[in-house]
Amino acid sequence: MSKRKYFGTDGIRGKVGEKPITPDFVLKLGWAAGKVLARHGSRKIIIGKDTRISGYMLESALESGLAAAGLSAAFTGPMPTPAIAYLTRTFRAEAGIVISASHNPYYDNGIKIFSLNGTKLPDEVEEAIEFEMEKPLTCVKSAELGRASRIVDAAGRYIEYCKGTFPSDQSLSGLKIVLDCANGATYHIAPNVLIELGAEVITICCEPNGFNINNGCGATDVVLLQKYVIAEKADIGLAFDGDGDRVIIVDHMGNKIDGDQILYVIASNALKQGKLHGGVVGTLMSNIGLELALQKLNIPFIRAKVGDRYVLETLQKQGWRIGAEKSGHIILLDKTTTGDGIIASLQVLSAIIRNNVSLYDFCQDVVLMPQVLVNVYFSGNCNPLVTEDVLNAVNKVENKLNSRGRVLLRKSGTEPVIRIMVEGENEKEINIMAHFIAQVVQHVK
């Protein structure tokens, strides 16, 4: 069991102005991270952010803390989370830090830290940082203080990197793509990648103002994208989240294509090309329809705990390369070290070009079973998941499903929410079941 107090499954996240997302906390975090991460000599930390107004304040606080610990900050400005992982590797930095709350509203923000290898920090390193934070902040001598600089060609470097993951014998010429950047960190990256590869691109939600990130757009809300794809008679629509590590796709018929279906498209295409190398990893939330479709192709499938860090850990343990979450985190270890919405999109586009089929047709082999998701907010330190009433409610629903579905309850790693998922053949029936469990959870004191 992790002893972490501040780090969740995806870094530290919360409402700006409330602990832990305050200037004083983030300054101390920068100092503590600097003390722990200064290991291999470069003494440089890459710092990127998404487009939230609070990013300016928090990057200043981080830079001050790092400087006090003797580390220098190299700023990229607004950049996708996976771009920071990439730049951390290429600059041989001590670590990379992203200031982002991913798909959350603008008034939230957070801190994600990547290792020098471009992967999320192991639990024990995050625990070491938290241990340092309990100590009084000290400052190195003036001659040892860190400096601040800016990486002026960060966007160009990352655009070329993304393009390099697309097969050199293919082009996006002839494809009409609607692109929703969630008014987030991909707004100046993704359009250039697609246009330079030959696509006709129509952009929406690519005008960030500090407050409109993820607001009725992006990977968590594709209604606007669906309307545009149909109205423009586009071949496909791509929606990224605020920091660009997720993608949800819309086919030419306006259907939402989630991470499970994206995983299937990429994995089945890799199998046809003789490049699969083992199996694929999903999560406990992955639809059973995905599992059945992969079985037909004899592609091994393993479920990891929810959270892209756990998908990555399972991939590394198995020696496999392709993993995904239903929410649109797609990890392709032969291309990158973390979830990357742009790179995953390019692999889907390559697959439909290579197989000369529409995305709609490609996804017909994945018959998704209805899933109902209900979120229940809770307060205090109680854990509703271990109470007798909740356990009895889950047991009652599982008995009713009688092996024709699944029930999953889990605590969110990023907010005080219990997530309830019920999967089964009858959507009306499982909707009643999910809300029955939710009512029981709500009454836990």
C-alpha positions as CSV (number, residue, x, y, z in Angstrom):
1,M,0.0,0.0,0.0
2,S,1.3,3.4,-1.0
3,K,2.2,5.8,1.7
4,R,1.8,8.8,-0.6
5,K,0.0,11.8,0.9
6,Y,-0.2,14.2,-2.1
7,F,0.6,12.1,-5.2
8,G,-2.4,10.3,-6.8
9,T,-2.4,8.0,-9.8
10,D,-1.7,11.0,-12.1
11,G,0.5,13.3,-10.0
12,I,-0.9,16.0,-7.7
13,R,-4.1,17.7,-8.6
14,G,-6.7,20.0,-7.1
15,K,-8.5,23.3,-7.2
16,V,-6.2,26.3,-7.6
17,G,-5.8,28.3,-4.4
18,E,-6.7,25.4,-2.2
19,K,-4.0,23.1,-0.8
20,P,-2.1,21.5,-2.4
21,I,-2.4,23.7,-5.5
22,T,-1.1,26.9,-3.9
23,P,2.0,28.9,-4.6
24,D,3.7,28.1,-1.3
25,F,3.0,24.4,-1.6
26,V,4.2,24.2,-5.2
27,L,7.4,26.2,-4.3
28,K,8.1,23.6,-1.6
29,L,7.3,20.8,-4.0
30,G,9.8,22.2,-6.5
31,W,12.5,22.4,-3.8
32,A,11.8,18.8,-2.6
33,A,11.7,17.4,-6.1
34,G,15.0,19.1,-6.8
35,K,16.6,17.6,-3.8
36,V,15.5,14.1,-4.7
37,L,15.9,14.2,-8.5
38,A,19.4,15.8,-8.7
39,R,21.2,12.6,-9.4
40,H,23.0,12.4,-12.7
41,G,24.6,15.7,-13.2
42,S,22.7,17.8,-15.7
43,R,20.9,19.7,-12.9
44,K,18.2,20.8,-15.5
45,I,14.4,20.2,-15.2
46,I,12.2,20.7,-18.3
47,I,8.9,22.5,-17.3
48,G,5.8,22.5,-19.6
49,K,2.2,23.4,-19.0
50,D,-1.2,23.4,-20.6
51,T,-3.2,26.6,-21.3
52,R,-4.8,27.3,-17.9
53,I,-4.4,30.8,-16.5
54,S,-2.9,29.5,-13.3
55,G,0.0,27.9,-15.2
56,Y,1.9,31.2,-15.1
57,M,1.7,31.4,-11.3
58,L,2.6,27.8,-10.7
59,E,5.6,27.6,-13.1
60,S,7.1,30.7,-11.3
61,A,6.6,28.9,-7.9
62,L,8.2,25.7,-9.2
63,E,11.1,27.5,-10.7
64,S,11.8,29.3,-7.4
65,G,11.8,26.0,-5.5
66,L,14.0,24.3,-8.0
67,A,16.5,27.2,-8.0
68,A,16.7,27.1,-4.2
69,A,17.6,23.4,-4.5
70,G,20.3,24.3,-7.1
71,L,18.5,23.1,-10.2
72,S,17.8,25.0,-13.4
73,A,14.4,25.2,-15.1
74,A,14.0,25.1,-18.9
75,F,10.5,26.3,-19.9
76,T,8.7,25.1,-23.0
77,G,5.5,27.1,-22.6
78,P,2.2,25.3,-23.5
79,M,3.1,21.8,-24.6
80,P,1.3,18.4,-24.5
81,T,2.3,16.2,-21.5
82,P,3.9,13.5,-23.8
83,A,6.0,16.2,-25.4
84,I,7.6,17.0,-22.0
85,A,8.3,13.3,-21.6
86,Y,10.0,13.3,-25.0
87,L,12.0,16.5,-24.4
88,T,13.1,15.2,-21.0
89,R,14.7,12.3,-22.7
90,T,16.3,14.2,-25.6
91,F,17.7,16.9,-23.4
92,R,19.0,14.4,-20.9
93,A,17.4,16.4,-18.1
94,E,17.1,15.2,-14.5
95,A,13.3,15.2,-14.9
96,G,10.4,16.8,-16.7
97,I,7.5,18.5,-14.9
98,V,4.1,19.2,-16.5
99,I,1.7,21.8,-14.9
100,S,-1.7,20.5,-15.9
101,A,-5.0,19.0,-14.6
102,S,-5.5,17.1,-17.8
103,H,-9.2,16.9,-18.6
104,N,-10.4,18.9,-15.6
105,P,-11.9,22.4,-15.8
106,Y,-9.7,25.5,-15.9
107,Y,-10.0,26.3,-12.2
108,D,-8.2,23.0,-11.3
109,N,-4.5,22.4,-11.9
110,G,-1.9,19.9,-11.1
111,I,1.7,18.7,-11.3
112,K,3.0,15.6,-13.1
113,I,6.7,14.6,-12.9
114,F,8.5,12.4,-15.4
115,S,11.8,10.6,-14.8
116,L,14.9,11.2,-16.9
117,N,13.6,8.2,-19.1
118,G,10.4,10.0,-19.8
119,T,8.2,7.7,-17.6
120,K,6.1,8.6,-14.6
121,L,8.0,8.5,-11.4
122,P,7.9,5.2,-9.4
123,D,5.9,5.3,-6.2
124,E,9.0,5.2,-4.0
125,V,10.4,8.4,-5.7
126,E,7.2,10.2,-5.1
127,E,7.3,9.1,-1.5
128,A,10.9,10.3,-1.2
129,I,9.7,13.8,-2.5
130,E,6.9,13.9,0.0
131,F,9.4,12.9,2.8
132,E,11.6,15.9,1.8
133,M,8.6,18.2,1.9
134,E,8.3,17.6,5.7
135,K,11.8,19.2,6.2
136,P,12.4,22.9,6.5
137,L,13.1,24.6,3.1
138,T,16.8,25.5,2.8
139,C,18.6,27.3,0.0
140,V,21.9,26.5,-1.6
141,K,24.7,29.1,-1.8
142,S,24.2,31.9,-4.3
143,A,26.9,30.5,-6.5
144,E,25.0,27.2,-6.7
145,L,21.5,28.6,-7.4
146,G,19.6,27.3,-10.5
147,R,18.9,29.5,-13.5
148,A,15.8,29.8,-15.8
149,S,15.8,29.5,-19.6
150,R,13.4,28.9,-22.4
151,I,13.5,26.1,-25.1
152,V,12.5,28.2,-28.1
153,D,12.2,25.3,-30.6
154,A,10.2,22.9,-28.3
155,A,7.1,22.9,-30.5
156,G,9.1,22.3,-33.7
157,R,11.1,19.5,-32.2
158,Y,7.9,17.7,-31.0
159,I,6.0,18.2,-34.3
160,E,8.9,16.5,-36.2
161,Y,9.0,13.7,-33.6
162,C,5.3,13.0,-34.0
163,K,5.6,13.0,-37.8
164,G,8.5,10.5,-37.5
165,T,6.1,7.9,-36.0
166,F,3.9,7.9,-39.1
167,P,5.0,5.4,-41.8
168,S,7.2,7.1,-44.4
169,D,5.4,5.3,-47.3
170,Q,2.0,6.8,-46.4
171,S,0.4,10.2,-46.6
172,L,-2.8,11.7,-45.2
173,S,-3.5,13.3,-48.5
174,G,-7.2,13.0,-49.4
175,L,-8.3,12.7,-45.8
176,K,-10.6,15.4,-44.3
177,I,-10.1,15.6,-40.5
178,V,-11.9,17.7,-37.9
179,L,-9.6,18.4,-35.0
180,D,-10.8,19.4,-31.5
181,C,-7.8,20.5,-29.3
182,A,-10.0,21.2,-26.2
183,N,-8.5,24.7,-26.2
184,G,-5.6,22.9,-24.6
185,A,-1.9,22.1,-25.0
186,T,-2.1,20.5,-28.5
187,Y,-3.6,23.7,-30.1
188,H,-0.4,24.7,-31.9
189,I,1.0,21.2,-32.4
190,A,-1.7,18.8,-33.7
191,P,-2.9,20.9,-36.6
192,N,0.7,21.3,-37.9
193,V,1.4,17.6,-37.6
194,L,-1.7,16.6,-39.7
195,I,-1.3,19.4,-42.3
196,E,2.4,18.6,-42.8
197,L,1.4,15.0,-43.4
198,G,-1.0,16.1,-46.1
199,A,-4.4,16.1,-44.5
200,E,-7.2,18.7,-45.0
201,V,-7.7,19.9,-41.4
202,I,-10.7,21.8,-39.9
203,T,-9.9,23.0,-36.4
204,I,-12.3,23.6,-33.6
205,C,-11.6,24.6,-30.0
206,C,-8.0,25.7,-30.9
207,E,-8.2,29.2,-29.4
208,P,-7.2,28.9,-25.7
209,N,-7.7,32.0,-23.5
210,G,-6.8,30.5,-20.1
211,F,-10.4,29.8,-19.1
212,N,-11.9,27.7,-21.9
213,I,-9.8,24.5,-21.7
214,N,-12.0,21.4,-21.7
215,N,-15.1,23.6,-21.7
216,G,-17.7,21.6,-23.7
217,C,-15.1,20.2,-26.0
218,G,-12.2,17.8,-26.2
219,A,-11.9,14.1,-25.4
220,T,-14.4,14.3,-22.5
221,D,-17.2,15.9,-24.6
222,V,-17.3,15.0,-28.3
223,V,-20.8,16.3,-29.0
224,L,-19.5,19.4,-30.8
225,L,-17.0,17.3,-32.7
226,Q,-19.7,14.9,-33.8
227,K,-21.8,17.7,-35.2
228,Y,-18.8,19.1,-37.1
229,V,-17.8,15.8,-38.6
230,I,-21.3,15.2,-40.0
231,A,-21.8,18.8,-41.2
232,E,-18.4,18.9,-42.9
233,K,-18.7,15.3,-44.3
234,A,-15.3,14.6,-42.8
235,D,-13.6,11.2,-42.9
236,I,-12.8,11.4,-39.2
237,G,-12.7,13.6,-36.1
238,L,-10.0,13.7,-33.4
239,A,-10.5,15.0,-29.9
240,F,-7.7,15.5,-27.5
241,D,-7.9,16.4,-23.8
242,G,-6.4,19.5,-22.2
243,D,-2.9,18.1,-22.0
244,G,-2.9,15.9,-25.0
245,D,-2.2,12.5,-23.5
246,R,-5.7,11.2,-24.4
247,V,-7.6,10.9,-27.7
248,I,-11.2,10.0,-28.5
249,I,-12.1,9.7,-32.1
250,V,-15.4,10.2,-34.1
251,D,-15.9,8.2,-37.3
252,H,-17.5,9.6,-40.5
253,M,-21.0,8.5,-39.3
254,G,-20.6,10.5,-36.1
255,N,-20.0,7.6,-33.8
256,K,-17.8,8.0,-30.8
257,I,-14.8,5.6,-30.9
258,D,-13.3,5.2,-27.4
259,G,-10.0,3.9,-26.1
260,D,-11.1,0.2,-26.3
261,Q,-11.9,0.5,-30.0
262,I,-8.8,2.5,-30.7
263,L,-6.7,-0.3,-29.0
264,Y,-8.4,-2.9,-31.1
265,V,-7.7,-1.0,-34.4
266,I,-4.1,-0.5,-33.5
267,A,-3.5,-4.0,-32.2
268,S,-5.3,-5.8,-35.1
269,N,-3.4,-3.7,-37.7
270,A,-0.1,-4.5,-35.9
271,L,-1.0,-8.2,-36.1
272,K,-1.7,-8.0,-39.8
273,Q,1.7,-6.3,-40.3
274,G,3.5,-8.9,-38.2
275,K,4.5,-6.2,-35.7
276,L,2.4,-7.1,-32.7
277,H,5.0,-8.7,-30.5
278,G,2.9,-10.5,-27.8
279,G,-0.5,-9.2,-26.5
280,V,-2.1,-6.0,-25.4
281,V,-3.0,-4.5,-22.0
282,G,-6.3,-2.9,-21.0
283,T,-7.8,-2.1,-17.6
284,L,-10.5,-3.2,-15.3
285,M,-12.8,-0.7,-17.1
286,S,-12.1,-2.2,-20.6
287,N,-15.3,-3.4,-22.2
288,I,-15.8,-7.2,-22.4
289,G,-16.6,-6.7,-26.1
290,L,-13.0,-5.7,-26.6
291,E,-11.8,-8.8,-24.9
292,L,-14.0,-11.1,-27.0
293,A,-12.9,-9.3,-30.3
294,L,-9.3,-9.8,-29.4
295,Q,-9.9,-13.5,-28.5
296,K,-11.2,-14.1,-32.1
297,L,-7.8,-12.9,-33.4
298,N,-5.9,-14.9,-30.7
299,I,-4.4,-11.7,-29.3
300,P,-3.6,-12.2,-25.6
301,F,-5.2,-9.6,-23.3
302,I,-4.5,-8.6,-19.7
303,R,-6.4,-6.1,-17.5
304,A,-4.3,-3.8,-15.4
305,K,-5.6,-1.5,-12.6
306,V,-7.2,1.7,-13.8
307,G,-4.6,4.4,-14.4
308,D,-2.1,4.7,-17.3
309,R,0.8,4.2,-15.0
310,Y,-0.5,0.7,-14.2
311,V,-1.0,-0.1,-17.9
312,L,2.6,0.9,-18.5
313,E,3.8,-1.2,-15.6
314,T,2.0,-4.3,-16.9
315,L,3.3,-3.7,-20.5
316,Q,6.8,-3.6,-19.1
317,K,6.3,-6.7,-17.0
318,Q,5.0,-8.6,-20.0
319,G,7.4,-7.2,-22.5
320,W,4.5,-6.0,-24.7
321,R,4.1,-2.7,-26.5
322,I,0.4,-1.8,-26.9
323,G,-1.9,-0.8,-24.0
324,A,-4.8,1.6,-23.5
325,E,-7.5,2.9,-21.2
326,K,-11.1,3.2,-22.3
327,S,-10.8,7.0,-21.6
328,G,-8.3,7.4,-24.5
329,H,-4.9,7.0,-22.9
330,I,-3.1,4.9,-25.6
331,I,0.5,3.7,-24.8
332,L,2.6,2.6,-27.7
333,L,6.0,1.7,-26.2
334,D,7.6,1.2,-29.6
335,K,6.8,4.9,-30.3
336,T,6.9,6.7,-27.0
337,T,7.0,6.2,-23.2
338,T,3.6,7.6,-22.1
339,G,0.1,8.1,-23.4
340,D,0.1,10.3,-26.4
341,G,-3.0,11.4,-28.2
342,I,-1.4,12.7,-31.4
343,I,0.8,9.6,-31.9
344,A,-2.1,7.2,-31.2
345,S,-4.2,9.1,-33.7
346,L,-1.5,8.8,-36.4
347,Q,-1.5,5.0,-35.8
348,V,-5.2,4.8,-36.3
349,L,-5.0,6.9,-39.5
350,S,-2.2,4.7,-40.8
351,A,-4.3,1.6,-40.1
352,I,-7.4,2.8,-42.0
353,I,-5.2,3.9,-44.9
354,R,-3.2,0.6,-44.9
355,N,-6.4,-1.5,-44.9
356,N,-8.4,0.8,-47.2
357,V,-11.4,0.8,-44.9
358,S,-13.3,3.5,-43.0
359,L,-12.9,3.6,-39.2
360,Y,-16.6,2.7,-38.9
361,D,-16.0,-0.5,-40.8
362,F,-12.8,-1.3,-38.9
363,C,-14.6,-1.1,-35.6
364,Q,-17.5,-3.4,-36.6
365,D,-15.7,-6.5,-35.1
366,V,-15.8,-4.9,-31.6
367,V,-19.3,-5.3,-30.3
368,L,-19.3,-3.2,-27.1
369,M,-21.5,-4.4,-24.3
370,P,-23.5,-1.6,-22.5
371,Q,-21.7,-0.1,-19.6
372,V,-23.2,2.4,-17.1
373,L,-20.9,4.6,-15.1
374,V,-22.0,6.6,-12.0
375,N,-19.8,8.9,-10.0
376,V,-20.6,9.5,-6.3
377,Y,-18.8,12.2,-4.4
378,F,-17.8,11.5,-0.8
379,S,-16.2,13.5,2.0
380,G,-14.2,12.7,5.0
381,N,-11.6,9.9,5.4
382,C,-14.1,7.0,5.2
383,N,-13.7,4.3,2.5
384,P,-17.2,3.4,1.3
385,L,-15.8,0.4,-0.6
386,V,-15.2,-1.6,2.5
387,T,-18.5,-1.1,4.3
388,E,-20.8,-4.0,4.8
389,D,-23.8,-2.2,3.1
390,V,-21.8,-1.5,0.0
391,L,-20.3,-5.0,-0.2
392,N,-23.8,-6.5,0.2
393,A,-25.2,-4.2,-2.5
394,V,-22.4,-5.2,-5.0
395,N,-23.0,-8.9,-4.1
396,K,-26.7,-8.6,-4.8
397,V,-26.1,-7.0,-8.2
398,E,-23.5,-9.6,-9.2
399,N,-25.9,-12.4,-8.3
400,K,-28.6,-10.8,-10.5
401,L,-26.1,-10.5,-13.4
402,N,-25.2,-14.2,-13.0
403,S,-21.9,-14.1,-14.9
404,R,-23.5,-12.1,-17.7
405,G,-21.8,-8.9,-16.8
406,R,-19.4,-7.2,-14.4
407,V,-19.5,-4.8,-11.5
408,L,-16.5,-2.5,-10.6
409,L,-16.2,0.0,-7.8
410,R,-13.1,2.1,-7.4
411,K,-11.9,5.3,-5.8
412,S,-10.7,7.9,-8.2
413,G,-7.0,8.7,-8.0
414,T,-7.6,12.4,-8.8
415,E,-10.7,13.5,-7.0
416,P,-12.9,12.5,-4.0
417,V,-15.2,10.3,-6.1
418,I,-16.3,6.6,-6.0
419,R,-16.7,5.4,-9.6
420,I,-19.3,2.7,-10.1
421,M,-19.3,0.7,-13.3
422,V,-21.9,-2.0,-14.2
423,E,-21.6,-3.9,-17.5
424,G,-24.2,-6.2,-18.9
425,E,-26.5,-7.1,-21.8
426,N,-29.5,-5.0,-20.9
427,E,-28.8,-1.3,-20.6
428,K,-32.0,-0.4,-18.8
429,E,-31.4,-3.2,-16.2
430,I,-27.8,-2.3,-15.5
431,N,-28.7,1.4,-15.2
432,I,-31.1,0.5,-12.4
433,M,-28.4,-1.6,-10.8
434,A,-25.7,1.1,-11.0
435,H,-27.9,3.7,-9.4
436,F,-29.0,1.2,-6.7
437,I,-25.3,0.8,-5.7
438,A,-24.8,4.6,-5.9
439,Q,-27.6,5.2,-3.4
440,V,-26.1,2.8,-1.0
441,V,-22.6,4.5,-1.4
442,Q,-24.2,7.9,-0.8
443,H,-25.6,6.9,2.5
444,V,-22.3,5.7,3.9
445,K,-21.2,8.0,6.8
